[in-house]
Amino acid sequence: MLVQIFIGTALICVTIFTTLGFGDVIISKDWRLMSGMIAANGFLLFSLATAFLIDSLVLIRDAQQAKPDHSD
């Protein structure tokens, strides 16, 4: 019983956090505000991860271009 509750809870969290919202699991009205906040949090974290990845790639590219070429 406890495992089934955990699996259902994990499914809701992952679905909401990734803002997919399949609609296969419907939560009660008491938790709908929380699901919107979780979705907004997932959207912000995805945006921050994308910005971090792009910034890291720019730093790597700049470091490679600044390196002198010693291939004689």
Buried (B, 14 or more C-beta within 10 A) or exposed (E): EEEEEEEEEEEBEEBBBBBEEEEEEEEEEEEEEEBEEBBEEBEEEEEEEEEEEEEEEEEEEEEEEEEEEEEE
